[in-house]
Amino acid sequence: VPLSVKVPWLLWKSGFGKALDAKDQLLKIISQKLQTNPSPIASSVHSNTPSSELAIRNLLIFISALIPKALASVMTSILLELAKPENSRYRDLCLSDDQIIEDVILECQRLWPPFLGGRRACSKSCEISGFIIPKGHSVVYATYTANRDETVFREPDKFRPERWREENSGDRDLVWTFGGGPRTCIGKHLTNV
């Protein structure tokens, strides 16, 4: 069990106690940034969260956990795909063609999404593929499955970055790695940096 132990006369504090202090400092910094100079991402989180305190805590979690996880996952997927002998031509193309780099990143996000899926709550009753979803109920989607839909992606299990210049050239928004629509993950563009 982690304990926050502080021995004032020795000026010693446990590692967990130091972590709690660091968390409190980060929460203060985020709070100050929201008040003085909020980024578009922070403003979006703040305006879509019921309370300021919850928004600040959500931003801390997002900054410290979700962005690094997504970025590390996408980078790992890219490295693993490009390391395969059958994909050596893409390695060479990436050195001279910025567009193929974007295609490789998107194809890796499609094949190996960093998150399992998402959930959307229905703001009004709707019908999806013949199923009635009542207002207030949620729909869960599996990113891995959605990104491998063979009715959208020819050879859905194959690494084919050229698909984004060919048959799927207008379908970039059909990759559900970071969700879609107005509730798209605010970290989506950070993985492409």
RADAGI-V695360 format. One record per residue. N is the residue number from 1. RES is the residue in one letter. PSI is psi as a letter, one per 20 degrees, with the letter a starting at -180 (NA if undefined). NEAR is the number of other C-alpha atoms within 12 Angstrom. Layout:
n=N res=RES psi=PSI near=NEAR
n=N res=RES psi=PSI near=NEAR
//
This chain:
n=1 res=V psi=p near=5
n=2 res=P psi=p near=11
n=3 res=L psi=q near=13
n=4 res=S psi=o near=16
n=5 res=V psi=p near=19
n=6 res=K psi=p near=17
n=7 res=V psi=n near=11
n=8 res=P psi=g near=9
n=9 res=W psi=i near=7
n=10 res=L psi=i near=9
n=11 res=L psi=k near=10
n=12 res=W psi=q near=14
n=13 res=K psi=q near=18
n=14 res=S psi=r near=18
n=15 res=G psi=h near=15
n=16 res=F psi=h near=17
n=17 res=G psi=g near=18
n=18 res=K psi=h near=19
n=19 res=A psi=g near=17
n=20 res=L psi=g near=19
n=21 res=D psi=g near=18
n=22 res=A psi=g near=15
n=23 res=K psi=g near=21
n=24 res=D psi=g near=17
n=25 res=Q psi=g near=16
n=26 res=L psi=g near=21
n=27 res=L psi=h near=26
n=28 res=K psi=g near=19
n=29 res=I psi=g near=20
n=30 res=I psi=g near=32
n=31 res=S psi=g near=26
n=32 res=Q psi=g near=17
n=33 res=K psi=h near=20
n=34 res=L psi=h near=25
n=35 res=Q psi=h near=16
n=36 res=T psi=g near=12
n=37 res=N psi=m near=14
n=38 res=P psi=p near=20
n=39 res=S psi=r near=17
n=40 res=P psi=h near=14
n=41 res=I psi=g near=25
n=42 res=A psi=g near=30
n=43 res=S psi=h near=23
n=44 res=S psi=g near=23
n=45 res=V psi=g near=32
n=46 res=H psi=g near=26
n=47 res=S psi=i near=17
n=48 res=N psi=j near=19
n=49 res=T psi=p near=17
n=50 res=P psi=h near=13
n=51 res=S psi=q near=13
n=52 res=S psi=g near=23
n=53 res=E psi=g near=18
n=54 res=L psi=h near=19
n=55 res=A psi=g near=25
n=56 res=I psi=g near=35
n=57 res=R psi=h near=27
n=58 res=N psi=g near=26
n=59 res=L psi=h near=36
n=60 res=L psi=g near=26
n=61 res=I psi=g near=20
n=62 res=F psi=g near=22
n=63 res=I psi=g near=25
n=64 res=S psi=i near=17
n=65 res=A psi=g near=16
n=66 res=L psi=g near=24
n=67 res=I psi=g near=27
n=68 res=P psi=h near=20
n=69 res=K psi=g near=21
n=70 res=A psi=g near=32
n=71 res=L psi=g near=29
n=72 res=A psi=h near=22
n=73 res=S psi=g near=24
n=74 res=V psi=g near=33
n=75 res=M psi=g near=27
n=76 res=T psi=g near=22
n=77 res=S psi=g near=26
n=78 res=I psi=g near=35
n=79 res=L psi=g near=20
n=80 res=L psi=g near=22
n=81 res=E psi=g near=28
n=82 res=L psi=i near=27
n=83 res=A psi=i near=16
n=84 res=K psi=p near=15
n=85 res=P psi=h near=12
n=86 res=E psi=i near=14
n=87 res=N psi=j near=22
n=88 res=S psi=h near=16
n=89 res=R psi=h near=21
n=90 res=Y psi=h near=31
n=91 res=R psi=g near=24
n=92 res=D psi=g near=16
n=93 res=L psi=h near=20
n=94 res=C psi=h near=21
n=95 res=L psi=h near=13
n=96 res=S psi=i near=12
n=97 res=D psi=o near=15
n=98 res=D psi=h near=16
n=99 res=Q psi=h near=18
n=100 res=I psi=h near=24
n=101 res=I psi=g near=26
n=102 res=E psi=h near=26
n=103 res=D psi=g near=31
n=104 res=V psi=g near=37
n=105 res=I psi=g near=41
n=106 res=L psi=g near=40
n=107 res=E psi=h near=39
n=108 res=C psi=h near=39
n=109 res=Q psi=h near=42
n=110 res=R psi=g near=43
n=111 res=L psi=h near=36
n=112 res=W psi=m near=39
n=113 res=P psi=q near=37
n=114 res=P psi=i near=34
n=115 res=F psi=q near=30
n=116 res=L psi=h near=23
n=117 res=G psi=b near=25
n=118 res=G psi=a near=25
n=119 res=R psi=q near=21
n=120 res=R psi=p near=22
n=121 res=A psi=p near=18
n=122 res=C psi=p near=18
n=123 res=S psi=i near=13
n=124 res=K psi=q near=14
n=125 res=S psi=q near=16
n=126 res=C psi=r near=18
n=127 res=E psi=p near=13
n=128 res=I psi=o near=11
n=129 res=S psi=l near=7
n=130 res=G psi=i near=7
n=131 res=F psi=p near=10
n=132 res=I psi=p near=15
n=133 res=I psi=o near=20
n=134 res=P psi=q near=16
n=135 res=K psi=p near=15
n=136 res=G psi=i near=13
n=137 res=H psi=r near=16
n=138 res=S psi=q near=18
n=139 res=V psi=p near=22
n=140 res=V psi=p near=17
n=141 res=Y psi=q near=21
n=142 res=A psi=o near=25
n=143 res=T psi=g near=27
n=144 res=Y psi=g near=26
n=145 res=T psi=g near=26
n=146 res=A psi=h near=31
n=147 res=N psi=i near=37
n=148 res=R psi=k near=28
n=149 res=D psi=o near=20
n=150 res=E psi=i near=14
n=151 res=T psi=i near=14
n=152 res=V psi=g near=22
n=153 res=F psi=o near=31
n=154 res=R psi=p near=20
n=155 res=E psi=m near=18
n=156 res=P psi=h near=25
n=157 res=D psi=j near=20
n=158 res=K psi=p near=21
n=159 res=F psi=o near=31
n=160 res=R psi=m near=30
n=161 res=P psi=h near=39
n=162 res=E psi=i near=26
n=163 res=R psi=h near=26
n=164 res=W psi=i near=29
n=165 res=R psi=i near=19
n=166 res=E psi=d near=15
n=167 res=E psi=h near=17
n=168 res=N psi=k near=25
n=169 res=S psi=h near=18
n=170 res=G psi=j near=14
n=171 res=D psi=j near=20
n=172 res=R psi=h near=27
n=173 res=D psi=i near=22
n=174 res=L psi=i near=27
n=175 res=V psi=o near=38
n=176 res=W psi=k near=36
n=177 res=T psi=h near=39
n=178 res=F psi=k near=41
n=179 res=G psi=a near=32
n=180 res=G psi=r near=22
n=181 res=G psi=b near=14
n=182 res=P psi=i near=11
n=183 res=R psi=k near=18
n=184 res=T psi=q near=23
n=185 res=C psi=p near=27
n=186 res=I psi=i near=27
n=187 res=G psi=j near=29
n=188 res=K psi=g near=31
n=189 res=H psi=i near=18
n=190 res=L psi=h near=20
n=191 res=T psi=i near=29
n=192 res=N psi=i near=22
n=193 res=V psi=NA near=13
//
